Amino acid sequence: MFNELISSVLQVIVFSLIPFLVYLLRFKRVNGFFDWIGFKKATIRANLLALATSGLFIISGISLAIFSEEIRVILFDPNSVSGRIRSMGFSTESVAILLTIAWVKTSLSEEILFRGFVAKRLISVMGYSNGNIVQALIFALVHVVLFYFITKASFFFLVFIFLFSGIAAYLIVFIKERYGNGSIIPGWIAHGSGNMVSYSVIAFLL
């Protein structure tokens, strides 16, 4: 558990380093970095929309896992997060590791890098519509590459991951820009809760 916590914190630091260095080079100061990447208070409406969006993706993702044996095999792979936790069995340690990975290692670090930095920079250069589409494509491709090398997933599963990750990334930025005052908190809520529930169901219930 301690090793996972250290690993998660280090990943957040590493994923924050690139935007932090860019911020320093551009503004020559440390103060204001958190506001710049969107680590600030969001509207209640944005947070509720994020939860609703997360719920839809949880339902669709778990439904596919229930009805597709191929997807279950990949998600049960010991090299995947859900497969690793599943192999540990239900315990205080496995639940603590699940929560750490879901809320810190994956969702927080990815929201800082992809929504707080990549999406922000692309939108500033390309405009909202094009910038949002491109950041979603980048996010989806990164997840396809990760799943391929970690689990050697099939073409069908990689297409599913591409569409699932890309649409989720697009909607998170839509909420962030249209309703969240540029805050990455709604995305963190959607991402973290989605991971937490999905990992829990796959690891302990399926």
Secondary structure, DSSP 8 states (H G I E B T S, - for coil): -HHHHHHHHHHHHHHHHHHHHHHHHHHS-STTHHHHHT-S---HHHHHHHHHHHHHHHHHHHHHHHH-HHHHHHHT-TTSHHHHHHHH-SSHHHHHHHHHIIIIIIHHHHIIIIIIIIHHHHHHHH-HHHHHHHHHHHHHHHHHHHHHHHH---HHHHHHHHHHHHHHHHHHHHHHHHTSTT-SHHHHHHHHHHHHHHHHIIIII-
